[in-house]
Amino acid sequence: MSPEPFLGQSDPAPVRHHILSVLVENKAGVLARIAGLFARRGFNIYSLAVAPAEGNARFSRVTIVVDAQSAPLEQIVGQLDKLVNVVAITDLAPKDALERELLLATLPVNDDSRASVLDVAANTGASIVDVNAVSVTVMLAGTPGACDRLEKALEAFSDVALQRTGRVALPRLGQTANV
């Protein structure tokens, strides 16, 4: 099973996204400088995720999903490369990358609706991470498409509190099986 490329829409025309994996020095203000660069240039960030890289506290990996319609990719990469704390930039093509994101949703339930929520979770591959008398919290760590499907299924319920992390991605190395 291949990772699903995201072909989201913000208007009637499809939006094309690029995934940039940016290795940066883990210093105060680096993320603010990256966000400021995008804001000053009018580049649209679709999603952004940051975490320490490979267990090394000296570096962080920033995964930026950019709207390719807002600026040419070469211009975005060129501007990022000028930032002092940027160590490396990799453009990840969807077919050459593994993409995942996390979705958490809490839904109010009663005795009648609890079974429906549990069915949606089971049918979409989501996990139940918390249950109490008045709510159920579900979690899905999966492809952007899988998170989209769960989010759409949850639209049938009212008062859903939902949060998505944005994508993280790494290049595929060789022919490995998807997990």
VOKE-684597 format. One line per field, with one value per residue (C-alpha): chain; x, y, z. Coordinates in nm, 4 decimals. Example, Ala and Ser with C-alpha at 12.3 -4.5 7.8 and 13.67 -1.06 7.14 Angstrom:
<recs>
cadena: c(A	A) .
X: c(1.2300	1.3670) .
Y: c(-0.4500	-0.1060) .
Z: c(0.7800	0.7140) .
</recs>
This chain:
<recs>
cadena: c(A	A	A	A	A	A	A	A	A	A	A	A	A	A	A	A	A	A	A	A	A	A	A	A	A	A	A	A	A	A	A	A	A	A	A	A	A	A	A	A	A	A	A	A	A	A	A	A	A	A	A	A	A	A	A	A	A	A	A	A	A	A	A	A	A	A	A	A	A	A	A	A	A	A	A	A	A	A	A	A	A	A	A	A	A	A	A	A	A	A	A	A	A	A	A	A	A	A	A	A	A	A	A	A	A	A	A	A	A	A	A	A	A	A	A	A	A	A	A	A	A	A	A	A	A	A	A	A	A	A	A	A	A	A	A	A	A	A	A	A	A	A	A	A	A	A	A	A	A	A	A	A	A	A	A	A	A	A	A	A	A	A	A	A	A	A	A	A	A	A	A	A	A	A	A	A	A	A	A) .
X: c(0.0000	0.1473	0.1171	-0.1596	-0.0634	-0.2854	-0.4870	-0.6891	-0.9003	-0.9338	-1.1254	-1.2753	-0.9300	-0.7070	-0.4159	-0.0787	0.1366	0.5074	0.6574	0.9819	1.1888	1.4155	1.6949	1.7687	1.9854	1.7746	1.8070	1.5630	1.3903	1.4553	1.0889	0.9895	1.2375	1.0989	0.7383	0.8373	1.0026	0.6825	0.4692	0.6916	0.6993	0.3288	0.3991	0.1172	0.2042	-0.0492	0.0931	0.3995	0.5427	0.8650	1.0501	1.4071	1.5837	1.7008	1.7410	1.9979	1.9058	2.1336	1.9036	1.5321	1.3441	1.0767	0.8245	0.6575	0.3773	0.3606	0.1031	0.2896	0.0379	0.1500	0.5115	0.7460	0.9123	1.2594	1.1900	1.0700	1.3744	1.6099	1.4701	1.4821	1.8403	1.9449	1.8464	2.1552	2.0267	1.9043	2.1354	1.9624	1.6424	1.4854	1.1842	0.9931	0.7829	0.4731	0.5683	0.9129	0.7993	0.6119	0.3598	0.1600	-0.0408	-0.2296	-0.5972	-0.7592	-1.1330	-1.3511	-1.7233	-1.9998	-2.1972	-2.4951	-2.6139	-2.7708	-2.4781	-2.1825	-2.2186	-2.2265	-1.9037	-1.7363	-1.8515	-1.7014	-1.3731	-1.3664	-1.4521	-1.1831	-0.8983	-0.9114	-0.8315	-1.0358	-0.8039	-1.0535	-1.4099	-1.6218	-1.9923	-2.0266	-1.7560	-1.5363	-1.1944	-1.0662	-0.7202	-0.5909	-0.2278	-0.2344	-0.2076	-0.3625	-0.6317	-0.7195	-0.7455	-0.9660	-1.1997	-1.2267	-1.2898	-1.5660	-1.7237	-1.7245	-1.9243	-2.2364	-2.1956	-2.2482	-2.0084	-1.6961	-1.3687	-1.1091	-0.7379	-0.4915	-0.1150	-0.0226	0.1979	0.5343	0.7256	1.0512	1.1984	1.1619	1.4957	1.5077	1.2180	1.0714	0.7291	0.4764	0.3943) .
Y: c(0.0000	0.3345	0.6583	0.8765	1.2130	1.4916	1.6703	1.8997	2.1874	2.5406	2.6575	2.4816	2.4244	2.1532	2.2790	2.1177	2.0694	2.0109	1.8522	2.0065	1.8365	2.1034	2.0170	2.3173	2.3978	2.3687	2.7311	2.9874	3.1881	2.9526	2.8610	3.2283	3.3173	3.0423	3.1505	3.5156	3.4340	3.2688	3.5601	3.8286	3.6528	3.5660	3.1907	2.9780	2.7089	2.4278	2.2429	2.2588	2.0094	2.0358	1.7859	1.7025	1.5165	1.1583	1.1896	1.4679	1.7705	1.9896	1.9677	1.9737	1.8507	2.0868	1.9317	2.2062	2.1359	2.4332	2.5416	2.5332	2.7803	3.0587	3.0614	2.8535	2.5757	2.6905	3.0354	2.8870	2.6588	2.9419	3.1715	2.8973	2.8130	3.1723	3.1361	3.0942	2.8057	2.5903	2.2907	2.0952	2.1064	1.8058	1.8253	1.5003	1.3801	1.1974	0.8759	0.8802	0.9680	0.8181	1.0691	1.0444	1.2713	1.2401	1.3173	1.3375	1.3922	1.4067	1.3551	1.3936	1.0686	0.9196	0.5592	0.5818	0.7451	0.5650	0.2552	0.4716	0.6461	0.3129	0.1815	0.4821	0.4288	0.0590	0.1223	0.3874	0.2234	0.4775	0.3822	0.4684	0.6493	0.7655	0.6753	0.8081	0.8522	1.1629	1.1459	0.9307	1.0351	0.8685	0.8815	0.7978	0.8064	0.7524	0.8961	1.2368	1.0592	0.8286	1.1296	1.3060	1.0036	0.9873	1.3615	1.3321	1.0385	1.2422	1.5209	1.3117	1.3910	1.7236	1.9199	1.7318	1.8786	1.7804	1.8493	1.7371	1.7668	1.8319	1.5998	1.4565	1.2836	1.1067	0.9776	0.6119	0.4355	0.1373	-0.1023	-0.1281	-0.2486	0.0104	-0.0033) .
Z: c(0.0000	-0.1082	0.0847	-0.0511	-0.1982	-0.0688	-0.3330	-0.1081	-0.2259	-0.0930	-0.4012	-0.7051	-0.8614	-0.7077	-0.5009	-0.5562	-0.2495	-0.2019	0.1068	0.2269	0.4937	0.6429	0.8852	1.1063	1.4050	1.7183	1.8326	1.9637	1.6913	1.3978	1.3557	1.3844	1.1084	0.8830	0.9438	0.8937	0.5616	0.4389	0.5606	0.4033	0.0679	0.0654	0.0509	0.1917	0.4483	0.4328	0.7344	0.9556	1.2045	1.4065	1.6265	1.7290	1.4488	1.4917	1.8671	1.8263	2.0385	1.8256	1.5187	1.4475	1.1436	1.0124	0.7740	0.5724	0.3282	0.0932	-0.1597	-0.4911	-0.6365	-0.3987	-0.5254	-0.7399	-0.5407	-0.6474	-0.4993	-0.1689	-0.1414	-0.2386	0.0291	0.2963	0.2022	0.2797	0.6456	0.8639	1.0764	0.7844	0.7385	0.4596	0.2532	0.0813	-0.1505	-0.0962	-0.3881	-0.2578	-0.4409	-0.2769	0.0765	0.3659	0.5008	0.8205	1.0457	1.3709	1.4255	1.7707	1.8118	2.1221	2.0788	2.3327	2.3584	2.5316	2.5517	2.2045	2.0187	2.1810	1.9569	1.6412	1.7404	1.8147	1.4731	1.2931	1.4769	1.3892	1.0217	0.9749	1.1673	1.4496	1.8073	2.1123	2.3529	2.6157	2.7105	2.9912	3.0622	2.8461	2.5767	2.3556	2.2207	1.9048	1.7510	1.4058	1.3006	0.9266	0.5807	0.5153	0.3109	0.6005	0.8341	0.5767	0.5655	0.9450	0.9660	0.7041	0.8917	1.2137	1.0449	1.1171	1.4881	1.6609	1.8821	1.7726	1.9035	1.6436	1.6008	1.3316	1.3645	1.0044	0.8078	0.8897	0.6137	0.5467	0.2219	0.1393	0.1508	-0.0822	-0.1136	0.2341	0.3338	0.4542	0.8212) .
</recs>
